[in-house]
Amino acid sequence: MKKTRYRLQPVLDAREQAKKDAAQRLADARQALTDAEAELARRLAAVDACRQRQAEADAKLFTALQAGSAAHALLAHRTFLADLKEEEGRLRAAVEQQRAAVQRAEEAVEAALQALIEASKEAQAIEKHRENWRLARKADEERRESKDNDEFSASRHGRQS
């Protein structure tokens, strides 16, 4: 008997491909989130390093003040501290920008996850349809075989009588 092809196979294939594409986008979004979080950690470490340099410079300035350093040395220290504070401000702004980037990456991951869920549901729906189609085809074939067997038995029984 000729095997009948599932008519909606192209639709099923398209849904499966959409599901694979959504899974890939989710993986890409998760990687971008991981990268953004790593960059945020690096920027936070830079802020901490800047604060450490400020603390060291403050300690040196305090030691220089106690030792009675010259005014120009004290002015140089204050200028250096002001530069460090300005650098800390820039680093903090970079941290805030990166926090926003992490937030956007988290939103992208969530959107990609929702797209994957939707693509999975669509693929599952057409898969269920195909399974129901297979069961209906099997039931039809069994009915046909049963009918053929019944007719054969009836004709055979009719000949013997």
N, C-alpha and C positions, 0 to 999 in steps of 0.2 A: 504494500500500500504506500502511496506517495505521502511523504512527510510534509505537512503544512507548516509553512513558516509563519512565525508570529508577526502580524501586520504592524505592530507598534514597536518593533525591534529598533528602528532608527531613533524613535523617541526615547526608548530606554537607554540606548547608547549615548545619546546627547545628555540625558540626565546623569548618567554615570560619569561622563566626562566633566560635566558641571560640578559634580560632587568632588572629583579629583582636583579640579582647578581651585575650588573653594578650600580644600584641605591644604593645597600648596600656598594659597594666599594666607591662610591662618599660620602656617609654619613660617612664612616670610615675616608676617606681622609680629609673631613671637620673637623671632630673631632680632627684628628692629627694636623691640621693647628691651630685650636683653642688652643690646648694644647701647641704647639710650641710658639704661640704668648703670651700665659700666662707666659711661662718660660722666654721669652725674656723680658717681662715687669718686672718679678721678678729680672732678672739679671741687668736690667737697674736701678732698685731701689737699688740694692746692690752697684752699682757704685756710685749712688748719696749719699748713706749712707757713703761710704768710703770717698768721697769728703767732706762730712760734718764733719767727724771725723778729716780729715786733716785740715780743716778750724779751728776747735776747738783747735787742737794741735798747729797750727800756732799762734792762739791768746794767748794760754797759754805760748808758747815760747816767744812771744813778751812781754807779761807781766813779765815773768821771767827775760828777758833781761833788762827791765826797772827797775826792783827791784834789779838788781845786783846779780843774782843767781851765785852759784858756777859753775865752769867750768864742773865738772862731771855731774851736772844736765842739763846743756846746751847740753852736748854730748849725754846724754840719750834722750833728746827731739829730737835732730837731728836724732839719730838712729831710734827712734819711727816714725818720719816723713818719713824717708827713707823706713822703712818697710811698711808704709801706701801707699806710692807711688808705691812700688813694688806690693802690693796687688791690687791697682787700675789698674796697668798694666795687672795683671792676670785676673781681673774682666772684663776689656775691651776686652781682647782676648776671654773670655767666651761669651761676648755679641756678638762679631763678629761671633763666631762659631754658636751661636743661630740664628743670622740673616740669616746665610747660611741655617740652618735647616728650618727656616720659609720659605725661598725662595724655598727650595726643597719641602716643604709641599704644597706651593701654586702651584708649577708645578704639583704635584701629584693630587691636586684637579682639575686642568685644564684638565689633562689627563683623570681622572675618569669621568669628565663631558663630554668630547668628546666621551669616550667609551659609556656612557649612551645615548648620542644623536645617536650614530651609532646603538646601540642595539635597540633603539626606532624606528629608521627608518626601520631596518630590520623586526622588529615585525609588524610595520605598513604596510609594503609591503605585507607580507604574509596574514595579516588580510584583506587587500584590495582584495587580490586574493580570499580569502574565501568568502568575500561578493559578489564578481562577480560570483563565483561558485554558491552561494545560489540563486542569481537572475536568473542565467541561468537555474538552476534546477526548479525554480518556473515557469519560462516562458515555459519550456518544459512540465511541469505538466499541466499548463493552456492550452497549445496547445493540449495535449492529451485529456484532459477533453472536450475541445471544439469539437475536432474531434469525440469523443465518443458520445457526445450530438447530433452532426450533423448526425452521422450515425443512432443513435436511432430515431431521428426525421424523417429522410428519410425513414427508414424502417417502422415506424409507419404510416407515410403519405402514403407510398406505399400500406399498408394494407387497409387503409380507402378508397382508390380510387377504 
